[in-house]
């Protein structure tokens, strides 16, 4: 993910999504999942690589299902939203190294938490 390709419009949209996440944080896992998808889709779009958004969109329904399950544990919201804020700040600074580091941490955290949630529900 290269933050150097982002535009002012990307920043505005990311900021709007982060604002909406805060309003939904303890309300509705389905709505948070939709916002999460929009957040990651927009980052992929901002990367300038046209393949990334196509790839993510190709498994949108699976993504939304898993992320809704992920957010069914509302205790995770604050941590994820903090990562989103940090990532937004790095993208705003066009700091590609920090953006990559934060995204990697976010994805690793997400994978570990989702695995715990799935194993708990089995």
N, C-alpha and C positions, 0 to 999 in steps of 0.2 A: 504494500500500500504506500503510495507516494503522496505525501501531503502537499508537495510543491505544486500540484496541478489544481488544487482547489480554487474556487472562485468566491467572491463575496456572497453570491447567492447560495452556494453550498453552506457557507458559515451561517447564514441566516436560517436556512432550513434545519441545520443541525441544532442550532440554538432553540428554535421553535420546538423541535422534538424533545430536547432535554427539558424544556419548560413543561410540556405536556406529560412527560414521564413523572415529574414530581407531583402533578395533580392526580395521576392515576396510581401512584406507588402502592397504596394499600387497598385499592378499590377492585380492580378487575384484571385478573391475569390474562384474559383474552385480549383486552385492549392494550395492555403493556406489551404483549407479544407482537401485536401489530406495529406499535411504535418502535420496538426493538428491531423488527424487520426493516422498517423504513430507515432507521438510523444506519444499520449496516449496509443496506442497499445504497444509500446516499454516499457513504464512504467509498464503496466500490465504484460508484459512478464518478465520484470526484477524483479517483485515482487516474482517470484518463484511459484505463484499459477497458475497452468495450466488452471484453469477454467476461470479466468478473460479474457485472450485474446480470448478464444473461445466465450465467451459471447459477447464481443465487436464486434468480427468479424461477429457474427450472425445477427447483425443489421447494418452492414457497410453502405449499400446503404442509409438507412434512416439517419444515422449519417452524411454521406457526404452531403446529401441534406440539412439537418438542419444547418450544420456548414457552408455550402456555403451561405445560407441565412443570417446566423449570421455575416459572414465576408463581406456581401454586404454593410454593414455600415463600411467603411474603418477606421472610427475614433476609432474603438474598437481594432484594431490590436496592437497598441503600448502597451496598458494595458495588453492584453493577452500575448504578447511576453515578457513583464516584468515579469509576473507570471511564464512563462516558464523558464526564466533565473533564477529566485529565486528558483524554484523547482529543476532545474538542479543542482544548487549550494548545496542545501540541500541533494539531492541524492548523490552527489559527496562526501559530508562529512559523508554520511551514518547516517544522522540525521533523524530518523524515525518520531520523534514528529514534527519537523519543516516541513518535507515533507508532513505529514498528514494535518497540519494546512494550508499550502500553497495550497495543492490540494483542500481542502474544500473551501477555499476562491475563488480559480479559478473556481470551479464548480458552486458555488453560483453566482458569477459574471456572468458566462456564461448563467445560467438559467434566471437570471433577464434580461440580455440584449436580449436574444433570445425571451423572452416573449414580450419585448417592440417592437422588430422588427416585430414579427408576428402580434401583435395588430395594428401596424402602417400599415401593408399591408392588413388588413382585410377590 
